[in-house]
Amino acid sequence: MGSIPRQRETTFRASLQPEHRPGPPAVVRTSLPGNPMAPAAARRFVRAALADWTELAVPAAAGITDRLADDSVLLVSELVTNAVVHAGTTVELLCRLDEAGLGESADALVIEVSDHHPARAVRSEPVPQPPGTPEYGRGLQLVATLSESWGITYRTGTKTVWARLPVEGVQAVQEIESYASEQALQRGLRAAEILAPLPKRITHDTEWVNRGALTFLAEASDLLAGQFDEDLVAALAGQLLVPRLADWCAVWLDDETEVAGRGVGTGATGTRLARVWHTSEQRIEELRRTLEKDPPRLSDAVGTGAVPVPWPADALPGDEAGTALAYRLTAGGRALGTLVIGRSGMVRFADEVTGLIEDFSRRVALAVSAARRYQRQANISQVLQRGLLPGSVAEIPGVQSGVVYEPRDKGGPGGDFYDVFQAGKGRWCFALGDVQGKGVEAAVVIGLARPWLRLLAREGYQVAEVLDRLNQLLLDDATEAADAAAAVVAVAGGQGVPPDGATSRFLSLLYGELAPVEGGVRCTVASAGHPLPLLLSPDGDVRAAATPQLLLGVVDDVTYTSETFALRTGDTLLCVTDGVTERRAGLDMFDDEDGLATALAGCAGLDAGLVAERIKRLVHEFSERPPDDDMAVLVLQAQ
């Protein structure tokens, strides 16, 4: 079957305005790594594209409905999952809005999913296959169900599956109503299965699989892909299968250290029983004790298909003997665990059921792999985070401090940092910075900048001199070491090797020195491309305590200056990163019309800790959306 003729494409940019949109279709494309996170990323990408097209009034976008969005997400999820499981290469995703042309009844959304050098073809028809033919999933069955037209295009080293979904029209409405009715039917079947006697459930297996398999797999994929804890993935797997397709289910997970040391083979060593589920909760513990004594042992020759295993009669004394099947959970060529299901009163499972559960087990394996990948990255991030921030804030005589630090990614290192330390007898220094970029590369720069600050301060350099030298260090060959270290950390965290070549290291920094004197504290401060510090007096007056200067790491011939003033009793110095000042609510920012100064003025009379907490609360309340940047707040108050 041939491909849809390509029309002239326009690159989609969120900044484009709707009034001058040209006639050609809107197109967005992205490249996804061939890993378990790809399907979830594809779903987010498609929803974002449809939302942006609608907001910008792109031609043909007026007919986009919630149902079309759900259908397109369902379709792309299955196709990307198939590409990841069966090809394992980088996946290219393209979405295009086509206006109705000659002979076409409606506008259309076209989705293309491509993989490179695929290992196996995707099976399109649920017909009996010759012995030895592997099971390839149901991705194209879903395409045929939802799309107006579809096809597969082969090019050198690339296979593309494309599908055309009508945006509006009678046919589309009929398909939408049919699909909605099908979902309602499945919800009814689900309730009927739970309440029906066992023999009736058995007779409905084939009917349920034929009618609802695609919806079940899609919903399962969405549920599993959103979990980042492998034990929760195992728990969800059991709840999805029982009682819908089995009377009981058990999931064993191989220890990650064991997985790393071997390929697809699996055994009892390093395997733990993560979850047991039964239609009767009273039997779960006894079943668990029995299964723990004898974990399934699958030979290296076993693939991902069903393997008969002994029925645990000791744990189910009142049940009629039945059938139990084990499925190996594999992703990326590595065994991650084993899924076992059982059903009483049956000699064998129907072929339709075993095929469906094999597809389901692949999704469980991908979810487990993604959860482990996330946990590895989280562990690395936690180690980095502990090294990026001070273990404690130095106590300064006559000064009370308050700190708030919230990275945007709760499980990873942020690009913001702070520090308060003693630089010598009678001298304390503080810093609040923001590195360009996020993640491990930004973390490496912070890991270099903080020690440099401390070293320069303790060597006796004045505030402006510290900024001069730090600026030069960021421009020197020391950044090459940061690039190399970031590459090592990124690979260890599974992010891939960053592009070759030096990377610009821009750093905004607020840096100051405090020296207790009679009647207060002398403060010297300099701001390099950073939100200016604000000084609050006890009577509620607020003013900027520094002047703006160029951020660090841009040019090497700049000379920085500092300003000195007195912090008198009751004075409060507020230092923040741009995660506070640039917090957005639509087109408005928190610091528009001196919003931060107004917020600080309302903190008069509060101690340093309460000031920091109130600023954090006001920033969060400014928008209903979660923060999209790191946030750091440092408050210093003279006592």
Beta strands, then each sheet from edge to edge (+ up, - down):
strand 1: 10-11
strand 2: 26-32
strand 3: 91-98
strand 4: 108-116
strand 5: 149-155
strand 6: 158-166
strand 7: 248-254
strand 8: 271-278
strand 9: 307-309
strand 10: 322-331
strand 11: 334-344
strand 12: 399-406
strand 13: 416-424
strand 14: 427-435
strand 15: 507-517
strand 16: 520-528
strand 17: 534-536
strand 18: 542-544
strand 19: 563-568
strand 20: 572-576
strand 21: 584-585
strand 22: 588-589
strand 23: 631-638
sheet 1: 1+ 2+ 3- 4+ 6- 5+
sheet 2: 8+ 7- 11+ 10- 9+
sheet 3: 12+ 23- 20+ 17- 18+
sheet 4: 13+ 14- 15+ 16- 19+
sheet 5: 21+ 22-
end
